[in-house]
Amino acid sequence: MIGLCGLWYEMEPKMKAQEFYQNINSKREQLLTEEEGVSQKKKENDSSSKALVENNQWLMEMMKTYPNIVGWIRGEGIQIDYPIMQTGDNSYYLNHLPDGSKNKLGSIFLDRSVNSDFSSSVSIVYGHMMQDGEMFGELKNYRKQDFYNKHKKLELYTLDGEKSIVLLAAYLVDGSSNPYPQDFDTTDAFYSYIKEIQGKSFFQSNVTAVPGDKLVILSTCAYDFEEARLAIVGYVTP
């Protein structure tokens, strides 16, 4: 299982990572503004202009510079606002930024075994647990019902457009083995998993998933016991 603990004391790599992510976020905002401007000018005469924004052409532009980007995840009003990377080596982005520079903060990344377009039955996304809330540090707040009540979904951007990850559960697992499902052989197996995780979830949700929904598991380190992992599970809206 991937190690994702993140108590870093060296300030230099932290500052370099912060600068990188601030710059890449600024670039994203710039591209979005440009695309929305084009859409506004063309919307009366060009029906494809709306698709220019909806299909996230800005993400395609990002891929020209950072070819391993497969998406972007963000949460309204929280610190999660990062590109999602994927490569054939799950350990690479534990200590590399999206530009390939070595850094202990690493990157948010998608498991190597799943489809890059989030079409797999279960897509696992990893990130370090930073105590100041950076990277996936904000996920620890999903142990509180009131936090979940304010942030019931996250935004997921892919080349297919903007989607939502509707959150179902937050629970602890033992990361010393392979704790996450990859697929479900039967409908009963799917419902059994959903019932299990919602039964031990830190928050209570009034939504559920049905067979055919594509699940996303956000996985990060926890400190409740040795090799503990915090998993936040949701399903992707079409």
C-alpha atoms as one frame of an Amber mdcrd trajectory, in Angstrom:
protein
   0.000   0.000   0.000   1.181   3.491  -0.796   2.611   5.541   2.074   1.077
   8.991   2.291   2.124  10.443   5.641   3.104  14.061   5.400   4.781  15.733
   8.355   7.476  17.795   6.636   9.765  20.096   8.559  12.005  21.419   5.778
  10.676  24.816   4.712  12.514  25.090   1.380  10.709  22.233  -0.425   7.421
  23.349   1.091   7.854  26.896  -0.191   8.885  25.645  -3.637   5.820  23.423
  -3.809   3.540  26.252  -2.698   4.995  28.508  -5.373   4.537  25.851  -8.037
   0.903  25.167  -7.157   0.118  28.889  -6.941   1.578  29.349 -10.423  -0.237
  26.401 -11.965  -3.514  27.575 -10.440  -2.931  31.041 -11.862  -2.291  29.502
 -15.274  -5.518  27.530 -15.028  -7.496  30.636 -14.137  -5.924  32.508 -17.033
  -6.849  29.775 -19.508 -10.380  29.601 -18.151 -10.795  33.369 -18.483  -9.546
  33.280 -22.075 -11.884  30.425 -23.001 -14.883  32.064 -21.377 -14.094  35.269
 -23.254 -14.044  33.386 -26.555 -17.305  31.673 -25.643 -18.970  34.975 -24.792
 -18.004  36.514 -28.124 -19.108  33.537 -30.181 -22.181  32.269 -28.349 -24.684
  34.042 -30.607 -23.171  32.707 -33.828 -21.245  29.584 -32.887 -22.968  26.786
 -30.996 -19.618  25.055 -30.411 -18.313  27.899 -28.264 -20.164  26.637 -25.196
 -18.489  23.266 -25.648 -15.126  25.011 -25.677 -15.544  25.702 -21.974 -17.583
  22.632 -21.042 -15.094  20.214 -22.582 -12.253  21.795 -20.613  -9.940  22.755
 -23.436  -7.899  24.553 -20.777  -7.038  21.097 -19.455  -5.799  20.051 -22.868
  -3.599  23.130 -22.906  -2.234  22.146 -19.493  -1.409  18.685 -20.841   0.922
  20.215 -23.414   3.140  21.375 -20.556   2.366  18.591 -18.067   1.548  15.490
 -20.143   0.749  13.301 -17.131  -2.215  15.426 -16.050  -5.456  13.440 -16.296
  -7.795  15.801 -14.461  -8.232  18.442 -11.809  -9.897  18.204  -8.392 -11.140
  21.098  -6.297 -13.512  21.826  -3.466 -15.467  25.037  -3.104 -14.274  26.923
  -0.045 -11.543  24.426   0.892  -7.852  24.080   0.069  -8.189  21.169  -2.365
  -7.489  22.650  -5.810  -4.918  20.528  -7.634  -4.128  18.779 -10.886  -4.424
  14.987 -10.815  -1.450  13.135 -12.246  -1.000   9.544 -13.395   2.010   7.497
 -14.398   3.005   3.847 -14.534   4.830   4.090 -11.203   2.606   4.777  -8.201
   5.573   5.865  -6.108   6.731   8.608  -8.497   4.307  11.360  -7.520   4.799
  10.700  -3.828   7.856  12.956  -4.110   7.584  14.741  -7.458   5.625  17.805
  -8.493   3.691  17.773 -11.785   6.657  19.362 -13.567   8.884  16.432 -12.570
  10.888  18.291  -9.946  11.588  16.322  -6.784   9.661  17.590  -3.782   8.336
  15.983  -0.615   4.863  17.465  -0.999   4.473  15.438  -4.171   1.318  15.558
  -6.270  -2.251  14.355  -6.182  -2.281  11.272  -8.387  -4.513   8.579  -9.801
  -3.668   4.915  -9.266  -1.759   3.491 -12.212  -4.148   0.537 -12.619  -7.306
   2.525 -13.423  -8.518   4.347 -16.520  -7.267   7.905 -16.839 -10.766   9.178
 -17.697 -12.259   7.912 -14.409 -14.371   5.341 -16.244 -13.162   2.451 -14.066
 -15.573   0.982 -11.536 -13.339   2.360  -8.772 -10.764   5.121  -9.241  -8.313
   5.610  -6.382  -6.713   9.035  -5.962  -3.800   9.513  -3.548  -2.397  12.568
  -1.810  -0.267  13.395   1.213  -1.873  14.279   4.533  -0.359  17.687   5.260
  -1.174  18.974   8.712  -1.719  22.546   7.503  -4.441  21.356   5.114  -2.421
  21.389   1.898  -2.594  18.515  -0.592  -5.112  16.067   0.947  -4.725  17.474
   4.466  -8.219  18.960   4.260  -9.712  15.461   4.073  -9.239  14.965   7.812
 -12.060  17.447   8.335 -14.514  14.931   6.877 -14.372  13.251  10.258 -16.832
  15.986  11.318 -20.482  15.971  10.336 -20.746  19.747  10.126 -17.832  19.924
   7.676 -19.448  17.327   5.456 -22.755  19.206   5.623 -21.014  22.248   4.107
 -18.907  20.341   1.579 -20.935  17.389   0.306 -19.256  17.208  -3.065 -16.022
  17.982  -4.853 -15.506  19.152  -8.419 -13.726  16.911 -10.920 -12.567  18.221
 -14.286 -11.608  15.871 -17.105 -11.489  16.194 -20.886 -15.115  15.045 -20.859
 -16.114  18.170 -18.960 -16.901  19.195 -15.413 -18.287  16.523 -13.091 -19.012
  16.249  -9.384 -17.851  13.697  -6.847 -20.845  13.223  -4.555 -19.449  12.087
  -1.217 -20.870   9.020   0.520 -18.545   8.074   3.369 -15.286   8.730   5.220
 -13.729   5.785   6.994 -10.439   4.269   8.167  -8.704   1.294   6.592  -5.550
  -0.697   7.255  -3.121   0.289   4.529  -0.748  -2.610   5.142  -2.704  -4.663
   2.597  -4.821  -3.801  -0.439  -7.876  -2.319   1.298  -9.807  -0.926  -1.668
 -12.020  -2.786  -4.135 -11.172  -2.602  -7.823 -14.452  -3.911  -9.167 -17.624
  -5.655  -8.067 -18.548  -9.082  -9.394 -22.213  -8.798  -8.448 -24.836  -6.229
  -7.539 -24.906  -7.668  -4.030 -21.162  -7.123  -3.685 -21.562  -3.479  -4.674
 -24.390  -2.828  -2.228 -22.535  -4.714   0.504 -19.511  -2.424   0.102 -21.624
   0.736   0.153 -23.501  -0.463   3.237 -20.246  -1.358   4.987 -18.498   1.969
   4.411 -21.556   4.049   5.236 -22.035   2.029   8.395 -18.592   2.973   9.685
 -18.419   6.455   8.149 -17.425   9.449  10.278 -20.302  11.399   8.740 -23.827
  10.379   7.857 -25.036  10.986   4.322 -28.549  10.848   2.912 -27.304   9.842
  -0.549 -26.126   6.506  -1.836 -24.690   4.920  -4.977 -26.204   2.334  -7.296
 -24.576  -0.337  -9.472 -23.082   1.287 -12.532 -21.991   4.405 -10.660 -18.273
   5.101 -10.946 -16.751   5.362  -7.488 -13.808   7.556  -6.515 -11.774   6.842
  -3.379  -9.597   9.675  -2.081  -6.902   8.049   0.033  -4.501   9.692   2.449
  -2.540   8.899   5.580  -4.095   8.779   9.038  -2.490   8.414  12.469  -5.065
   6.379  14.373  -2.959   3.213  14.189   0.053   1.928  12.307  -0.516   1.984
   8.526  -3.893   3.682   8.960  -5.441   5.338   5.917  -8.371   7.702   5.680
 -10.618   6.992   2.693 -13.229   9.409   1.399 -15.592   7.709  -1.052 -17.950
   9.247  -3.559 -19.454   8.611  -6.958 -18.916  10.633 -10.124 -21.898  12.319
 -11.698 -22.270  11.619 -15.451
